[in-house]
């Protein structure tokens, strides 16, 4: 993850693609039927990456948007790294499904990113951070009347879960992606 964040922070998408192509080639050589990037942030290059590999890739973003559509959400919130929240790949895919994605303020996004990188990636779960994240989500709910929230970082379910919210349904991208992977394996 650190290498991926470094490439994205340096806006070096070509190196990120090369890095991921190299890793995917390992499973391609094992003759797998498909692949999946079990992280949200690298999906910033998903479309370009998909064209450079020989196996189909199952997108965590697309699968999450499918679930949001099935729940008839019109406007949903998104938390994740700054790159995930601001680079538009979730917003673009959601728009294809008739869904609007909203994000916190810039200051709140910086807070979420800092806590994600410096706490959650190290499994350092703090009640103070949890409380602040809940407060940010509640502000999104008040401002945009969201009924769903994408946990667009695979570590976010370590600190937030459905029990934290009464009127907002959590879309845990990790669970959604794993369920889609298993379904695709069974359907192969």
C-alpha positions in Angstrom: 0.0 0.0 0.0 2.8 2.4 0.8 4.2 2.1 -2.7 0.8 2.7 -4.2 0.2 5.7 -2.1 3.7 7.0 -3.0 2.9 6.7 -6.8 -0.4 8.4 -6.3 1.0 11.2 -4.1 3.6 11.9 -6.8 0.9 11.8 -9.5 2.9 9.0 -11.2 0.1 6.9 -12.7 2.4 5.3 -15.2 4.6 3.8 -12.5 1.6 2.7 -10.6 0.2 0.9 -13.7 3.6 -0.7 -14.3 3.8 -1.8 -10.6 0.4 -3.3 -10.8 0.9 -4.9 -14.2 4.0 -6.6 -12.8 2.1 -8.0 -9.8 -0.8 -9.1 -12.0 1.5 -10.9 -14.4 2.3 -13.3 -11.5 -1.3 -14.5 -11.4 -1.7 -14.3 -15.1 1.2 -16.8 -15.4 -0.7 -19.1 -13.0 -3.6 -19.3 -15.6 -6.2 -17.7 -13.4 -9.6 -16.9 -14.8 -9.8 -13.3 -13.4 -8.1 -11.0 -11.0 -9.2 -8.5 -8.3 -7.4 -5.5 -6.8 -8.5 -5.8 -3.1 -8.1 -2.1 -2.5 -10.0 1.0 -3.5 -7.2 3.6 -4.0 -5.5 1.8 -6.9 -8.7 1.9 -8.9 -7.6 5.4 -9.9 -5.9 3.6 -12.8 -8.3 0.7 -13.1 -9.5 1.4 -16.7 -5.9 1.9 -18.0 -4.7 -1.1 -16.1 -7.5 -3.4 -17.4 -6.3 -2.7 -20.9 -2.7 -3.8 -20.1 -3.4 -7.2 -18.6 -4.8 -10.3 -20.3 -7.2 -11.4 -17.6 -10.5 -9.7 -16.6 -10.3 -7.6 -13.4 -13.3 -7.4 -11.1 -13.6 -3.8 -9.9 -14.4 -3.1 -6.2 -15.8 0.3 -7.4 -18.2 -1.2 -10.0 -19.4 -3.9 -7.6 -20.0 -1.3 -4.9 -22.0 0.9 -7.3 -24.1 -2.1 -8.4 -25.0 -2.8 -4.7 -25.8 0.9 -4.2 -28.1 0.9 -7.3 -29.8 -2.3 -6.1 -30.7 -0.4 -2.8 -32.1 2.4 -4.9 -29.7 5.0 -3.4 -29.7 8.3 -5.2 -27.1 10.2 -3.1 -24.4 8.4 -1.0 -21.4 9.5 0.9 -17.8 8.3 0.3 -15.0 8.0 2.8 -11.5 6.8 1.9 -8.0 8.1 1.2 -7.9 11.6 -0.3 -7.2 10.0 -3.7 -10.2 7.8 -3.4 -12.5 10.7 -2.4 -11.2 13.3 -4.9 -10.0 11.6 -8.1 -13.5 11.0 -9.4 -13.4 7.3 -10.2 -16.2 6.5 -7.8 -18.1 9.5 -8.8 -17.8 8.6 -12.5 -18.9 5.0 -12.1 -21.7 5.9 -9.7 -23.0 8.4 -12.3 -23.4 5.5 -14.7 -25.8 4.0 -12.2 -27.7 7.2 -11.6 -26.1 7.8 -8.2 -24.5 11.0 -6.9 -21.6 10.7 -4.6 -20.8 13.3 -2.0 -17.6 13.7 0.0 -16.7 15.6 3.2 -15.1 19.1 3.1 -11.4 19.4 2.2 -10.4 19.8 5.8 -12.4 16.7 6.8 -10.9 14.8 3.9 -7.4 15.7 5.0 -8.3 14.5 8.5 -9.7 11.2 7.2 -6.7 10.6 5.0 -4.2 11.4 7.9 -6.0 9.0 10.2 -6.3 6.4 7.5 -2.6 6.5 6.7 -1.2 7.0 10.2 -3.7 5.0 12.3 -5.9 2.6 10.4 -3.2 1.1 8.2 -1.4 0.1 11.4 -4.6 -1.2 13.0 -4.4 1.6 15.6 -8.1 2.1 16.4 -8.8 5.2 18.6 -12.2 6.1 20.0 -11.5 9.8 19.4 -10.9 9.1 15.7 -14.1 7.0 15.5 -16.1 9.7 17.1 -14.8 12.3 14.7 -15.5 10.1 11.7 -19.1 9.5 12.9 -19.5 13.2 13.3 -18.2 13.8 9.7 -20.7 11.2 8.3 -23.5 12.8 10.3 -22.7 16.2 8.8 -22.9 14.6 5.3 -26.2 13.1 6.2 -27.6 16.4 7.4 -26.2 18.4 4.4 -27.0 15.9 1.6 -29.7 13.5 3.1 -27.5 10.5 2.3 -29.0 7.1 3.0 -25.8 5.2 2.2 -22.1 5.5 2.9 -19.3 3.9 1.0 -16.5 2.8 3.2 -14.0 3.3 0.3 -11.0 2.0 2.2 -10.6 -1.6 3.1 -9.4 -0.5 6.6 -12.4 1.7 7.4 -14.6 -1.2 8.6 -12.0 -1.6 11.4 -13.3 1.6 12.9 -16.8 2.1 11.5 -19.7 -0.3 11.1 -23.5 -0.4 10.7 -24.0 -0.2 14.5 -22.6 3.3 14.4 -25.4 4.6 12.2 -29.2 4.4 12.5 -30.4 6.1 9.3 -27.4 5.4 7.0 -26.6 2.0 5.4 -22.9 1.2 5.3 -21.5 -0.2 2.1 -18.5 -2.1 3.1 -16.5 -2.3 -0.1 -14.4 -5.2 1.2 -17.4 -7.4 1.9 -19.0 -6.4 -1.4 -15.9 -7.2 -3.3 -15.3 -10.5 -1.6 -19.0 -11.5 -2.2 -18.6 -10.6 -5.9 -15.3 -12.6 -6.2 -16.9 -15.7 -4.7 -19.9 -15.3 -7.0 -17.7 -14.9 -10.0 -15.7 -18.0 -9.0 -18.8 -20.1 -8.6 -20.2 -18.9 -11.9 -17.0 -19.7 -13.8 
